[in-house]
Amino acid sequence: MNRAAGEPQRRWRMSKVGFIGLGIMGGPMAANLVKAGHEVTGYNRSQPKIDQLVADGGKGASSVAEAVSGAEIVFTMLPDSPDVEQVVLGEDGVLAHAEPGALLIDCSTIRPDVSLRVAEAAFEKGVRTLDAPVSGGEPKAIDGTLSIMIGGAREDVDTAWGVLDAVGATIVHVGPAGAGQTVKAANQLMVAGHIGLLAEALVFLERHGVDTEAGLQVLGGGLAGSAVLDAKGAKMREREFAPGFRLELHHKDLGIVQSAAREAGLSIPLGSLVSQLVAAAVAQGGGQLDHSGLLKQITQLNARS
């Protein structure tokens, strides 16, 4: 377990948790909180996801208000910035029903400026907040070994450790409110770049008639090795693109990167190129594929007539 600097191993007390957003990532995270002994009440727009949490030992809610009622800690895991704004800041949202002193942990990947706006609105309501986006995809959500980058006040991070410990293996406080989302944007930039280069390497090896299984094995053992190659290489070789993290969501995340880069006056030429490739893949109907489905776009660029 990698923890923030100086963070000791502790015995955590169990908490009453509200969890909103039980999708590919949120569902397994909520289930792991249940396994760790926390009392978890979950809400999702689709009933089957709620039913799955109940089957895993949690409780189901019929609304955001019901999920949040009485909760000491509230998690949100939602697709995009507008979803977080609606669910948290809306008239019948989290802040309208959260208990004073409750801690809101937003694990969604959204714009840093939206995280700051949520933090300011929550402060006015007496609710503490952390932006705590995660990385690792569905497999690490299932086994509870996500990487979590946290923005917010140190004392609130200390409060959150008891629940984050159930869902993550690398948990790092990276700065004040909004910093977690900034680090997540950098993460998504690097992951997309790695996937794009892995796709190009596969096409390169295939065109030259090389055994790609052997080729990727040796690449993985050298400086070219990466977590992306380990997690995605074999499935990309087999053209298996069942979504662990959908390409359309990575497209959204790269939009966050581009926007934040412009605001900071930065040029990110490699990031801009991979963003365009991802955008093209989504525009051509690949949005529901795993983000490793970017390989299809690279393959198409190299198709022979």
NORGIPE-V132951 format. One record per pair of residues at least 6 apart in sequence whose ideal C-beta (glycine too) atoms are under 7 Angstrom apart, sorted by the first residue. I is the first residue (numbers start at 1). GAP is how many residues later the second one is. Records with the same first field share a line. If there is no record, write none. Layout:
# NORGIPE-V132951
I = GAP / GAP
This chain:
# NORGIPE-V132951
1 = 168
2 = 167 / 168
3 = 168
4 = 153 / 167 / 168 / 169
7 = 154
12 = 149 / 150 / 153
13 = 149
14 = 23 / 24 / 25
15 = 23 / 57 / 58 / 147 / 148
16 = 23 / 54 / 55 / 56
17 = 16 / 21 / 22 / 23 / 54 / 56 / 58 / 146
18 = 23 / 49 / 50 / 53 / 56
19 = 7 / 11 / 21 / 23 / 48 / 56
20 = 23 / 44 / 47 / 55 / 56 / 67
21 = 23 / 55 / 56 / 57
22 = 8 / 20 / 22 / 27 / 28 / 31
23 = 26 / 54
24 = 114
25 = 52 / 109 / 113 / 116
26 = 51
27 = 22 / 25 / 26
28 = 113 / 114
29 = 48 / 112 / 138
30 = 10 / 12 / 23 / 28
31 = 22 / 25
32 = 112 / 134 / 135
33 = 7 / 130 / 133 / 134
34 = 6 / 22 / 23 / 24
36 = 130
38 = 125 / 128
40 = 18 / 19
41 = 17 / 18 / 20 / 26
42 = 8 / 11 / 16 / 18 / 19 / 25
43 = 7 / 18 / 20 / 21 / 23 / 24
44 = 6
50 = 10
51 = 9
53 = 7
54 = 6
61 = 6
64 = 23 / 28 / 29 / 30 / 33
65 = 27 / 32
68 = 6 / 26 / 29 / 30
69 = 28
70 = 29
71 = 28 / 31
72 = 30 / 31
73 = 29 / 30 / 32 / 90
74 = 20 / 24 / 28 / 30
75 = 30 / 32
76 = 8 / 11 / 12 / 18 / 30 / 31 / 32
77 = 30 / 31
78 = 6 / 9 / 30
79 = 170
80 = 30 / 172
81 = 29 / 30 / 33
84 = 22 / 24 / 26 / 30 / 34
85 = 29
86 = 7
87 = 6 / 7
88 = 6 / 7 / 30
89 = 6 / 29 / 32
94 = 10
95 = 26 / 27 / 30 / 32
98 = 6 / 27 / 29
100 = 26
101 = 25
102 = 25
103 = 25 / 27 / 53 / 56 / 57
104 = 18 / 23 / 24 / 25
105 = 25 / 27 / 55
106 = 9 / 12 / 23 / 25 / 26
107 = 25 / 26 / 27
108 = 25
109 = 24 / 75 / 144
110 = 71
111 = 70 / 145 / 148
112 = 66 / 69 / 70 / 148
115 = 16 / 36 / 62 / 63 / 66
116 = 61 / 62
118 = 11
119 = 10 / 58
122 = 6 / 7
128 = 28
129 = 23 / 48
130 = 20 / 21 / 22 / 26 / 27 / 30
131 = 20 / 21 / 46 / 47 / 49 / 50
132 = 16 / 18 / 32 / 48
133 = 16 / 47 / 48 / 51
134 = 12 / 13 / 14 / 34
135 = 11 / 12 / 49 / 52
136 = 9 / 10 / 11
137 = 107 / 108
138 = 106
139 = 105
140 = 6
144 = 22 / 23
145 = 23 / 24
146 = 21 / 22 / 23
147 = 21 / 23
148 = 16 / 20 / 22 / 23
149 = 23 / 25 / 31 / 34 / 35
150 = 7 / 22 / 23 / 24 / 30
151 = 23 / 24 / 25 / 26 / 27 / 28 / 29 / 30
152 = 24 / 25
154 = 19
157 = 16
164 = 7
174 = 6 / 9
182 = 78
185 = 68 / 71 / 72 / 75
188 = 62 / 65 / 66 / 69
189 = 68 / 82
191 = 37
192 = 58 / 62 / 82 / 86
193 = 77 / 78 / 81
194 = 32 / 34
195 = 33 / 37 / 96 / 97 / 99
196 = 78 / 81 / 98
198 = 30 / 31 / 34 / 35 / 38
199 = 37 / 95 / 96 / 99
200 = 98
201 = 18
202 = 10 / 34 / 35 / 93
203 = 95 / 96 / 99
205 = 7 / 10
206 = 6
212 = 25
213 = 24
216 = 13 / 17 / 21
219 = 6 / 10
220 = 9 / 10 / 13
232 = 60
235 = 57
236 = 56 / 59
241 = 48 / 49 / 51 / 52
242 = 48
243 = 45 / 46 / 47
244 = 46
245 = 45 / 46
246 = 41 / 42 / 44 / 45
247 = 31 / 34 / 35 / 39 / 40 / 42 / 43 / 44 / 46 / 47
248 = 34 / 39 / 40
250 = 28 / 41
251 = 27 / 28 / 31 / 36
254 = 21 / 24
257 = 14
258 = 14 / 17
261 = 7
277 = 17 / 20
278 = 16
280 = 17
281 = 12 / 13 / 15 / 16
286 = 7 / 10
